[in-house]
Amino acid sequence: MTSPTPSPTPPAGSVALITGGTGGFGRALATRLRDADVRVVLADLDSDRNRSVAADLGVGFAVLDVTDHAANQQVVADVEAEHGRLDAAFLNAGIAGSGDTDALDVEEYLRVIAVDLHGVVYGTDAARPALRRAGGGSVVVTASLAGLSPMPTDQAYSIAKGGAVAFVRSIATALHREGITISAICPGFADTAIIDPWREHFESADFPVLSADEVAAAMAAAWTSAEPGAAYVVQPGVGALPYRFKGVPAAKNAAGESARIPGQLLGPL
Ligand SMILES: NC(=O)c1ccc[n+]([C@@H]2O[C@H](COP(=O)([O-])OP(=O)(O)OC[C@H]3O[C@@H](n4cnc5c(N)ncnc54)[C@H](O)[C@@H]3O)[C@@H](O)[C@H]2O)c1
């Protein structure tokens, strides 16, 4: 597995959809892609602020609550109707839990997984036929380091992001057969609105946080260069590196040899 080398820029005129697109990572990515002559549509919750973010960037805007399956499909249909194709879907919308160490708040858990996990599954399902129609393309999921190293202070977020990484790894082979590459980006803490509640703790501990543009660079590189099913860790001073999953002990057969999983469970290769 290789790092998503930032070299090949997406073809000019290709079309990218970014969910949660008016937030920190979305704006940084939209700026990069717009400057590479990609046609960008930011999909986000309906607000004057979000519409004007897109207008100020000179890119498209679509109202989308990613927790609504049908709305994801409608936005993809609208993008295809307006731009004729979809080449990349950045499934980036996300919210964090409250970060209360002791509380297990079931309402909050349902809210967070609806956006951070179900939104990714719905977005993939919606984009898949359009990407196929475009002759192939990419899905880039903004997961989190919390999906690889669970946060003791945010169970909902850790479950959702871990689930998103598992989803990407699970569906990668099937999508790859259709010419679609799916990958996950797993950033550490980065300088966007989502860390506002904890910003002063990072500052007082002199803890380095990523810039939004460092993460956007990894997202853009994943579009053109990701390995199917890869999860790229992005950390300050480290760049974007593929996470090496350790694997699990294989079952042994009666002879004590490692048993092979039946081919039917692996799917066609
Ligand atoms: N900033 C970090 O430290 C960090 C680290 C790792 C992963 N992430 C992930 O990166 C992604 C982008 O976050 P960000 O850092 O840019 O934060 P952000 O708060 O600036 O952006 C998040 C965006 O998601 C949108 N959103 C929230 N709920 C939505 C919904 N139901 N439907 C559509 N859009 C919705 C928000 O309106 C906002 O524009 C998120 O998935 C987040 O979990 C962030």
The ligand as an SDF file (V2000), in Angstrom:
LIG
                    3D

 44 48  0  0  0  0  0  0  0  0999 V2000
  -11.0120   19.1190   12.7640 N   0  0  0  0  0  0  0  0  0  0  0  0
  -10.6110   17.9910   13.3180 C   0  0  0  0  0  0  0  0  0  0  0  0
   -9.8820   17.9900   14.3130 O   0  0  0  0  0  0  0  0  0  0  0  0
  -11.0310   16.6720   12.6970 C   0  0  0  0  0  0  0  0  0  0  0  0
  -10.2010   15.5640   12.9080 C   0  0  0  0  0  0  0  0  0  0  0  0
  -10.5610   14.3340   12.3450 C   0  0  0  0  0  0  0  0  0  0  0  0
  -11.7120   14.2430   11.5900 C   0  0  0  0  0  0  0  0  0  0  0  0
  -12.5030   15.3440   11.4010 N   0  0  0  0  0  0  0  0  0  0  0  0
  -13.6980   15.1820   10.5750 C   0  0  0  0  0  0  0  0  0  0  0  0
  -13.5910   16.0290    9.4520 O   0  0  0  0  0  0  0  0  0  0  0  0
  -14.8780   16.2830    8.9190 C   0  0  0  0  0  0  0  0  0  0  0  0
  -15.0050   17.7660    8.6110 C   0  0  0  0  0  0  0  0  0  0  0  0
  -14.9800   18.4790    9.8410 O   0  0  0  0  0  0  0  0  0  0  0  0
  -14.2730   19.8830   10.0220 P   0  0  0  0  0  0  0  0  0  0  0  0
  -13.0760   19.6670   10.8700 O   0  0  0  0  0  0  0  0  0  0  0  0
  -14.1550   20.5780    8.7250 O   0  0  0  0  0  0  0  0  0  0  0  0
  -15.3430   20.5870   10.9960 O   0  0  0  0  0  0  0  0  0  0  0  0
  -16.4360   21.6760   10.6700 P   0  0  0  0  0  0  0  0  0  0  0  0
  -17.3000   21.7000   11.8830 O   0  0  0  0  0  0  0  0  0  0  0  0
  -15.7850   22.9380   10.2370 O   0  0  0  0  0  0  0  0  0  0  0  0
  -17.2360   21.0760    9.4170 O   0  0  0  0  0  0  0  0  0  0  0  0
  -18.2290   20.0830    9.5370 C   0  0  0  0  0  0  0  0  0  0  0  0
  -19.2920   20.3870    8.4950 C   0  0  0  0  0  0  0  0  0  0  0  0
  -20.2700   19.3430    8.5080 O   0  0  0  0  0  0  0  0  0  0  0  0
  -21.5440   19.9490    8.3550 C   0  0  0  0  0  0  0  0  0  0  0  0
  -22.6110   19.0810    8.8630 N   0  0  0  0  0  0  0  0  0  0  0  0
  -22.8830   18.7430   10.1440 C   0  0  0  0  0  0  0  0  0  0  0  0
  -23.9870   17.9740   10.1960 N   0  0  0  0  0  0  0  0  0  0  0  0
  -24.4120   17.8170    8.9010 C   0  0  0  0  0  0  0  0  0  0  0  0
  -25.4850   17.1210    8.3040 C   0  0  0  0  0  0  0  0  0  0  0  0
  -26.3780   16.4360    9.0400 N   0  0  0  0  0  0  0  0  0  0  0  0
  -25.6140   17.1720    6.9610 N   0  0  0  0  0  0  0  0  0  0  0  0
  -24.7350   17.8750    6.2100 C   0  0  0  0  0  0  0  0  0  0  0  0
  -23.7040   18.5520    6.7210 N   0  0  0  0  0  0  0  0  0  0  0  0
  -23.5410   18.5250    8.0590 C   0  0  0  0  0  0  0  0  0  0  0  0
  -21.4420   21.2440    9.1430 C   0  0  0  0  0  0  0  0  0  0  0  0
  -22.4680   22.1620    8.7890 O   0  0  0  0  0  0  0  0  0  0  0  0
  -20.0450   21.7020    8.7780 C   0  0  0  0  0  0  0  0  0  0  0  0
  -20.0480   22.5070    7.6140 O   0  0  0  0  0  0  0  0  0  0  0  0
  -15.8700   15.7490    9.9510 C   0  0  0  0  0  0  0  0  0  0  0  0
  -16.3470   14.4890    9.5200 O   0  0  0  0  0  0  0  0  0  0  0  0
  -15.0180   15.5850   11.1960 C   0  0  0  0  0  0  0  0  0  0  0  0
  -15.5170   14.6000   12.0620 O   0  0  0  0  0  0  0  0  0  0  0  0
  -12.1720   16.5570   11.9170 C   0  0  0  0  0  0  0  0  0  0  0  0
  1  2  1  0
  2  3  2  0
  2  4  1  0
  4  5  1  0
  4 44  2  0
  5  6  2  0
  6  7  1  0
  7  8  2  0
  8  9  1  0
  8 44  1  0
  9 10  1  0
  9 42  1  0
 10 11  1  0
 11 12  1  0
 11 40  1  0
 12 13  1  0
 13 14  1  0
 14 15  2  0
 14 16  1  0
 14 17  1  0
 17 18  1  0
 18 19  2  0
 18 20  1  0
 18 21  1  0
 21 22  1  0
 22 23  1  0
 23 24  1  0
 23 38  1  0
 24 25  1  0
 25 26  1  0
 25 36  1  0
 26 27  1  0
 26 35  1  0
 27 28  2  0
 28 29  1  0
 29 30  1  0
 29 35  2  0
 30 31  1  0
 30 32  2  0
 32 33  1  0
 33 34  2  0
 34 35  1  0
 36 37  1  0
 36 38  1  0
 38 39  1  0
 40 41  1  0
 40 42  1  0
 42 43  1  0
M  CHG  2   8   1  16  -1
M  END
$$$$
